[in-house]
Amino acid sequence: MSEPKWRKSSYSEASANACVEMAEAGPLIALRDSKHPELPWATVSRKAWTEFAGALGSGLLRTEA
């Protein structure tokens, strides 16, 4: 597989590197830590990613530490 095209959230600042990046990887969604892009990334199904992102957007999941 070729190197995925990584994207940060539109809520991230342009210079921020403390976030999760995502990329389409065939039938999966690839996720990586932007602070350590050299490390292996994780993959999840598109369905799982859609449900997770939807839960974040609806406020069902808390995002603050």
Residue frames relative to the residue before (quaternion, step in Angstrom):
aa qw qx qy qz dx dy dz
M 1.0000 0.0000 0.0000 0.0000 0.00 0.00 0.00
S 0.4418 -0.6839 0.5143 0.2693 3.59 -0.98 0.83
E 0.6697 -0.4926 0.3705 0.4141 3.56 -1.29 0.35
P 0.4258 -0.7128 0.4935 0.2589 3.59 -0.76 1.00
K 0.4399 -0.6405 0.5520 0.3025 3.57 -1.27 0.39
W 0.2249 -0.8256 0.5105 0.0842 3.56 -0.22 1.34
R 0.0809 -0.7778 0.6228 0.0239 3.56 -1.15 0.79
K 0.2878 -0.7106 0.6117 0.1952 3.52 -1.22 0.63
S 0.6502 -0.5012 0.4004 0.4072 3.52 -1.27 0.33
S 0.5328 -0.6160 0.4729 0.3363 3.55 -1.11 0.62
Y 0.6096 0.5454 -0.3468 0.4590 3.59 1.26 -0.24
S 0.5713 0.5879 -0.3821 0.4265 3.61 1.24 -0.23
E 0.4810 -0.6288 0.5194 0.3216 3.54 -1.14 0.64
A 0.6335 -0.5647 0.3712 0.3767 3.58 -1.09 0.65
S 0.7541 0.3736 -0.2160 0.4951 3.60 0.94 -0.79
A 0.5012 0.6671 -0.4259 0.3500 3.61 1.23 -0.14
N 0.0894 -0.7960 0.5963 0.0529 3.55 -1.03 0.79
A 0.5620 0.5952 -0.3880 0.4236 3.57 1.22 0.33
C 0.5591 0.5786 -0.4197 0.4201 3.54 0.59 1.10
V 0.5380 -0.5742 0.4969 0.3659 3.50 -1.35 0.02
E 0.1988 -0.7507 0.6176 0.1242 3.55 -1.05 0.81
M 0.1486 -0.7848 0.5950 0.0896 3.57 -1.13 0.59
A 0.0307 -0.7754 0.6307 0.0102 3.51 -1.28 0.50
E 0.4626 -0.6282 0.5363 0.3220 3.54 -1.21 0.52
A 0.0219 -0.7961 0.6035 -0.0400 3.55 -0.86 1.01
G 0.7641 -0.2646 0.1420 0.5709 3.54 0.34 1.26
P 0.8173 -0.1937 0.1491 0.5218 3.60 -0.79 -0.96
L 0.6836 0.4786 -0.2678 0.4816 3.60 1.30 -0.11
I 0.3612 -0.6518 0.6056 0.2794 3.51 -1.41 0.07
A 0.2318 -0.7677 0.5862 0.1154 3.56 -0.83 1.04
L 0.1056 -0.7871 0.6073 0.0247 3.56 -1.04 0.85
R 0.0548 0.7961 -0.6016 0.0360 3.58 -1.03 0.77
D 0.5214 -0.6013 0.5128 0.3218 3.53 -1.35 0.38
S 0.3952 -0.7533 0.4697 0.2358 3.59 -0.54 1.11
K 0.5937 0.5645 -0.3688 0.4392 3.60 1.20 -0.36
H 0.7907 0.1820 -0.0773 0.5794 3.59 1.18 -0.55
P 0.0036 -0.8566 0.5160 -0.0060 3.61 0.61 1.08
E 0.5873 0.5911 -0.3677 0.4128 3.60 1.21 -0.30
L 0.5991 0.5721 -0.3586 0.4303 3.59 1.22 -0.38
P 0.6291 -0.5210 0.3957 0.4198 3.61 -1.19 0.36
W 0.3266 -0.7368 0.5564 0.2024 3.55 -1.16 0.57
A 0.4522 -0.6538 0.5385 0.2793 3.53 -1.35 0.33
T 0.1784 -0.7621 0.6063 0.1407 3.56 -1.22 0.40
V 0.0766 -0.7617 0.6426 0.0327 3.52 -1.22 0.68
S 0.5877 -0.5581 0.4344 0.3930 3.56 -1.22 0.36
R 0.6144 -0.5427 0.4162 0.3934 3.56 -1.21 0.46
K 0.6173 0.5467 -0.3419 0.4507 3.59 1.04 -0.74
A 0.6645 0.4965 -0.3062 0.4671 3.60 0.89 -0.92
W 0.6583 0.5063 -0.3112 0.4620 3.59 0.95 -0.88
T 0.6488 0.5198 -0.3148 0.4580 3.59 0.94 -0.86
E 0.6668 0.4895 -0.3008 0.4747 3.58 0.95 -0.86
F 0.6461 0.5149 -0.3168 0.4659 3.61 0.97 -0.84
A 0.6818 0.4786 -0.2902 0.4712 3.59 0.82 -0.98
G 0.6410 0.5251 -0.3217 0.4582 3.57 1.02 -0.73
A 0.6436 0.5133 -0.3151 0.4723 3.57 1.03 -0.80
L 0.6333 0.5129 -0.3301 0.4763 3.59 1.02 -0.75
G 0.6879 0.5028 -0.2764 0.4446 3.56 0.88 -0.97
S 0.7116 0.4470 -0.2609 0.4751 3.59 1.06 -0.66
G 0.5318 -0.6496 0.3971 0.3708 3.56 1.28 -0.14
L 0.4264 0.7115 -0.4634 0.3119 3.60 1.24 0.17
L 0.7379 0.2857 -0.1837 0.5832 3.58 1.21 -0.50
R 0.3581 -0.7150 0.5553 0.2286 3.57 -1.01 0.77
T 0.2613 -0.7915 0.5378 0.1268 3.56 -0.97 0.86
E 0.6146 0.5382 -0.3837 0.4306 3.62 1.12 -0.17
A 0.5279 -0.6552 0.4513 0.2972 3.55 -1.18 0.66
